[in-house]
């Protein structure tokens, strides 16, 4: 079995899949939020992060042609966390 993982920059055509992957990856934490609105805000941040001008670059990890993970790079903590 081939275990090689490739890392490439995110392509425009991959954005919808990446959004779904992010939500699926974090869905398990939805019920740990006491305030349901907090989860909705976090979900919104995940979905919009793919198009955020604050993100310097987004990389995707691929096993063969399947995206299995992402990396978002920010140049400063202010861009990443607003601080």
C-alpha positions in Angstrom: 0.0 0.0 0.0 1.3 3.4 -0.9 1.8 5.7 2.1 3.2 8.7 0.3 1.6 12.0 1.3 1.9 15.0 -1.0 1.4 18.5 0.2 0.3 21.1 -2.3 -1.2 24.5 -2.3 -5.0 24.6 -2.2 -6.6 24.9 -5.6 -9.8 26.9 -6.1 -11.6 23.8 -7.3 -10.7 22.1 -4.0 -12.3 24.7 -1.7 -15.7 23.2 -1.3 -14.3 19.8 -0.5 -11.9 21.4 2.1 -14.9 23.2 3.8 -16.7 19.8 4.1 -13.5 18.2 5.4 -13.1 20.9 8.1 -16.7 20.6 9.3 -16.4 16.8 9.4 -13.1 17.0 11.3 -14.5 19.2 14.0 -18.2 18.0 14.2 -17.3 15.8 17.1 -16.8 18.9 19.2 -20.2 20.4 18.5 -21.8 19.2 21.7 -18.9 20.2 23.9 -20.0 23.8 23.5 -22.5 24.8 26.2 -23.7 27.7 24.1 -25.1 26.4 20.8 -24.4 29.9 19.3 -20.7 29.5 20.1 -20.6 26.3 17.9 -22.5 28.2 15.1 -19.9 31.0 15.2 -17.0 28.5 15.2 -18.6 26.7 12.3 -19.0 29.9 10.4 -15.3 30.8 11.0 -14.2 27.4 9.7 -16.3 27.7 6.5 -15.2 31.3 5.8 -11.5 30.6 6.7 -10.9 29.0 3.3 -11.5 32.4 1.6 -10.2 34.6 4.3 -7.8 37.4 3.2 -6.0 36.9 6.5 -4.8 33.5 5.6 -1.4 33.7 3.8 -1.5 30.2 2.3 -3.5 27.1 2.6 -1.9 23.7 1.9 -3.6 20.4 1.5 -2.2 17.0 2.3 -3.1 14.4 -0.2 -2.9 10.6 -0.2 -2.9 9.8 -3.9 -5.5 12.2 -5.1 -7.6 12.3 -1.9 -7.3 15.3 0.4 -6.8 14.1 3.9 -5.9 17.3 5.8 -5.2 21.0 5.6 -2.7 23.5 6.9 -3.5 27.2 7.1 -0.6 29.6 7.4 -0.8 33.1 8.8 2.0 35.7 8.7 1.2 37.1 12.2 -0.8 36.2 15.3 -2.9 39.2 14.6 -4.0 37.7 11.3 -4.5 34.3 12.9 -6.2 35.3 16.2 -7.0 39.0 15.8 -4.5 39.8 18.6 
